[in-house]
Amino acid sequence: MISVGIIDSGVPEPAPACLMEARGFRYEQGRVVERDNESGDRLGHGGMITRIIIAGSPEVALYSAQVFQEKLLTRPAQVAAAIDWLLERRVRIVNMSFGLGADRAILREACARAVKQGVVLVASVPARGSAVYPGAYPGVIRVSGDARCGPGEISSIDGDLCYFGAYADGDAGSGSSAAAARVSAAIAMILSAYPTAGDADVFNRLKNSAAYVGRERRIPKTPA
């Protein structure tokens, strides 16, 4: 069973049976405060990500690190603390279906620690435009939504920011968040079949499985 950490807004209620542990990371009075067993998702985003990963790779053990509470806003220090907590749980994959606009040393260093330990980091990024973090950090698998992809399909994208694309529809909206979760699920399936695979092997197997290669097709915007 492959262990997957989800850094997001929590998991659906009732919690899935594969949830092993949950912790909340709040920013209070200038510091990160950890809270045990904080898993309930008030925003729907983490629930969507959880359902996508379970559907794409049923044999997973999940660890939920909640960094979004009342809004889809968080600080690099919260995400860094969540990564370090997941490293202590020895997860193989960390899904981060979000992007922060600021490059901060605390988050950069946490990602570097994870990559050094052989943890596969997956983050959502825009297919085009400015860099976001942690997706822009070295060793992080970057994912965007790609309109070419249907359910179960992945693309290998040419571009400065994005390595992979995937089907972007989800029950809480469309975009790179859902796509990143689908790539995390695909990586979990690879690791289930090849448990000793390293980062480079995972990356190459993912690339070789791509249904499409080249520049992504943009997701059409829903009319207002």
N, C-alpha and C positions, 0 to 999 in steps of 0.2 A: 504494500500500500504506500503510495507516494504522499508525503506531507506537503501541504500547500498553505502558505500564509496569505491572508487577504487583508490588506491595509485599506480600510474604507469606512463606511458608516455603520457597520454591523452586519448581522445576518437576519434572514427572515424569521418570523415567529409563527409557529413553534420552531425552535432551532433544529436544523437537520441532525440526524443521528450521527453523521460523520464529523460533527464539530467536537474537537477534542478539548479546546480551551479557548477562552475569550478574555481580552483585557482592554480597557479603555485608556486612552492617553489624552488627557485634557490639559489645557494651558491655563493655569490659574496663578495670579499674583506673581507673574514674571518667571514661572517655572513649569515644567511638565509634571503633572500629577498622574500616577497610575491608579486605576481602579479595577479590582478583580471582577470577573464574571459580568463585564459590561458588554453585552452583545446585541441588544435589541436595536433594530434599525428603524429610526424615525423618518428617514428621508427616502427610503426605497432604492437608493443607488447600490448600497452594499448587498441588499437582498437580490437585486438583479444579477450582480456579479457572481454571487454565490450560486444561484440557480444555473447560470450558464456554465460555470466550472463543473458542477456536479453532473449536469446533463452531458457535457462533453467528455468527462472522465469520471465515471461513477466510483471507481476504486481509489478514493482519495481520503486522507485525514486532514481536516481543516483546522486552522488556527486563525481566529479573528482578532485583528488589532484595530480597534475603533479610534479613528482620528477625526472623523466628522461627527458632530453631535447635532446641534440645532440647524446648522447650515453647511453647505458644501465648501467650507473654508477651513483651512488648517495651517499650521506653521511648520517650517522645516524641522524644528526641534521635536515636534510631536512625531513626525514621520521617522526621524532618526531613532527616537526612542523605541518606536514600534519595530523597526528593522532589527535593532539590537535584541529586543525581547524575542523575536522570531528566530534569530540566530541561536539563542539559548535553547530554543525548542528543536533545533537542528532540522528545520524545514528544508526541503530541496528547492522549492519554488516560492517566490514572493510576487504576488500580483498587486500592482499599483495602478489602478485605472483612473489616473488623474495626472495633471501636470501643474507645477508651480512656476510662477514667472521669474522667481529670483534664485540665483545660484548662491547657496550658502555652504560654508565649509562644513558645518555640522552634518548636513545631509550628504554632501559629497563624500565625506570620510566614512559615514555609515555604509554607504553603497560600496565603497572600496573594500571595506571589511567583509561585506557579504560576498562580493565577487572573489576575493582572495580565498574564502572558505569554500568556494565551489557552489554557492547558492545561485540559482538562475533567477535573475531579476527581470521582471516584465513590467513595462510602463507604457501608458498611452501617450501619444504625441500627435500634434497636427501634422498632416501630410505635407503641408507647406506653411511657411510663415516663420515666426520667431521660435527659438529654442525654448523648451520647457524642461523642468527638472522634476523627478530624477531621470527622465527619459534621455536627456542629452549627455548623461555621464558615461564614461568608458565602461564597457562590459555589460551595459543594460540593453536588453532586447527591446527595441522600440516598435510600437504597433500603432497603426492608424486604421480607420475604417476605409474599406475599398469597395466601391459600388460594383466592381466586377465579380466579387465573391458572393456565392450563395452559402447556405448553411453547410458547414463542414469543410469549406474551402479556405485556403490561405494563399496569399500572393507574396512574392518576393519583390519588394519595391526598390526602384532606383531613386536615390535622392539623398540629400545630406542628413536629413533628420530621421528618416523612417527605414527600417529594415524590412518589416513585414506588414501586410494588410490582412484584414479578415472581414467576414460578414458583420455588419454593424448594427443590425436591428436588435433591440432588446425591449423588455416590457416596461422599462422606465425611460425609454427614449432611444435615439440612434446616435451612433458616433464611435469614436475611438475607445471609449470605456468598455463597451460591449465587445469590441474587436479584441482588445487586449485580453479580456477574460477567455475568449475562445482560443487565443494563442497559448495562454497558460494551460488550458485544458489539453491542447494538442501536445504540449511539452510533457505534461503528466503522463500522457499515453506513451510517448517516446521513452520516458524514464521507466515506465512499467515494463516495457518490452526489453529495454537495455539499461538495467539498474546501475551499471558502473560507468555509463556514458559521462564524459566530461563536458564542460561548457562548449568547447569547439565542436565536439561530436553532435551535441544537441542542436547547435546552430546549423550545422551542415545538413543534418537529417531533416530539420524543419525546412531549410531552403530547398532541399531535393524533393520535398513533398508539395511544393507550391504548384497550384493550379494555373497561376498566371505569373508572368515575370515582366518587370518594367514599371513605368510610371503608373500610379494609381488612378482610378477614375473617381472623381469627387462624388460625395454623397449629395444627392439633390436636396435642396432646402425645402422644408414644408412651407407652403404659402401661408402667410399670416391671415 
